[in-house]
């Protein structure tokens, strides 16, 4: 392992998930300009995170769909359009087979 590529400037940092109202103090090299006064009375650098163990569906057991730019809606619309097209083609094939059978009976 290369010795010169690993950071050496670890310091106490508070990570905060504001949606879940959860924060924890740990060692990190993450850079930030914000600070927060922690429970022990000291001030530490603050890193805000969007998802933590208190809000992630794997840990909470809840299913959350984070829809960015309507991706879920677009996917559902494509799936519905594909199903409609499949049914349309099946009906067309059934009609063609019925015509073919009627012609053969004559």
C-alpha positions as CSV (number, residue, x, y, z in Angstrom):
1,X,0.0,0.0,0.0
2,X,1.3,3.5,-0.8
3,X,2.0,5.5,2.3
4,X,1.9,8.9,0.8
5,X,-1.7,8.8,-0.5
6,X,-3.6,8.5,2.8
7,X,-4.7,11.6,4.6
8,X,-3.1,12.3,8.0
9,X,-5.2,15.3,9.1
10,X,-8.1,13.6,10.9
11,X,-10.0,15.8,13.3
12,X,-13.3,15.6,15.2
13,X,-16.3,16.5,12.8
14,X,-20.0,16.5,13.4
15,X,-22.2,14.9,10.7
16,X,-25.8,16.1,10.7
17,X,-28.9,14.7,9.0
18,X,-31.3,17.6,9.4
19,X,-34.3,15.7,7.9
20,X,-34.1,13.0,10.6
21,X,-32.8,15.4,13.3
22,X,-29.8,13.1,13.9
23,X,-26.2,14.1,14.4
24,X,-23.0,12.3,15.5
25,X,-19.4,13.2,16.3
26,X,-16.6,11.2,14.6
27,X,-13.1,11.6,13.2
28,X,-12.9,12.7,9.6
29,X,-10.9,14.6,7.0
30,X,-14.0,16.2,5.4
31,X,-13.5,19.9,4.7
32,X,-16.3,22.3,5.6
33,X,-16.7,26.0,6.5
34,X,-19.7,25.5,8.9
35,X,-19.4,24.8,12.6
36,X,-21.7,23.7,15.4
37,X,-21.6,23.8,19.2
38,X,-21.7,20.1,20.3
39,X,-23.2,18.6,23.5
40,X,-19.8,18.7,25.3
41,X,-19.7,22.5,24.8
42,X,-17.0,22.5,22.2
43,X,-17.4,23.8,18.7
44,X,-16.7,21.4,15.8
45,X,-16.8,21.5,12.0
46,X,-20.2,20.5,10.6
47,X,-20.9,18.4,7.6
48,X,-24.6,18.2,6.5
49,X,-25.7,14.9,4.9
50,X,-29.0,14.1,3.1
51,X,-29.3,10.5,4.3
52,X,-28.0,8.8,7.4
53,X,-28.8,5.6,9.3
54,X,-31.8,7.3,10.9
55,X,-33.4,8.2,7.5
56,X,-32.2,5.5,5.1
57,X,-34.9,2.9,4.2
58,X,-32.6,0.0,4.8
59,X,-32.2,0.9,8.5
60,X,-35.7,2.3,9.1
61,X,-37.7,-0.4,7.3
62,X,-39.8,2.2,5.4
63,X,-39.9,2.6,1.7
64,X,-39.2,6.1,0.4
65,X,-39.1,7.0,-3.2
66,X,-36.9,10.0,-3.7
67,X,-38.2,11.2,-7.1
68,X,-35.7,13.4,-8.8
69,X,-37.0,15.2,-11.9
70,X,-40.0,13.0,-12.3
71,X,-38.0,9.8,-13.1
72,X,-40.5,7.5,-11.4
73,X,-43.4,9.0,-13.3
74,X,-41.5,8.7,-16.6
75,X,-40.7,5.1,-15.9
76,X,-44.3,4.3,-15.0
77,X,-45.5,6.0,-18.2
78,X,-43.0,4.1,-20.3
79,X,-44.1,0.8,-18.7
80,X,-47.8,1.6,-19.3
81,X,-47.1,2.6,-22.9
82,X,-45.2,-0.7,-23.5
83,X,-48.0,-2.7,-22.0
84,X,-50.6,-0.9,-24.2
85,X,-48.4,-1.5,-27.3
86,X,-48.0,-5.2,-26.4
87,X,-51.8,-5.6,-26.0
88,X,-52.4,-3.7,-29.3
89,X,-50.0,-6.0,-31.2
90,X,-51.6,-9.1,-29.6
91,X,-55.0,-8.0,-30.7
92,X,-53.7,-7.3,-34.2
93,X,-52.1,-10.8,-34.4
94,X,-55.3,-12.4,-33.1
95,X,-57.3,-10.6,-35.8
96,X,-54.9,-11.6,-38.5
97,X,-55.0,-15.3,-37.4
98,X,-58.8,-15.2,-37.4
99,X,-58.8,-13.8,-41.0
100,X,-56.3,-16.5,-42.0
101,X,-58.4,-19.2,-40.4
102,X,-61.6,-17.9,-42.1
103,X,-59.8,-17.9,-45.5
104,X,-58.7,-21.4,-44.9
105,X,-62.2,-22.6,-44.1
106,X,-63.6,-21.3,-47.4
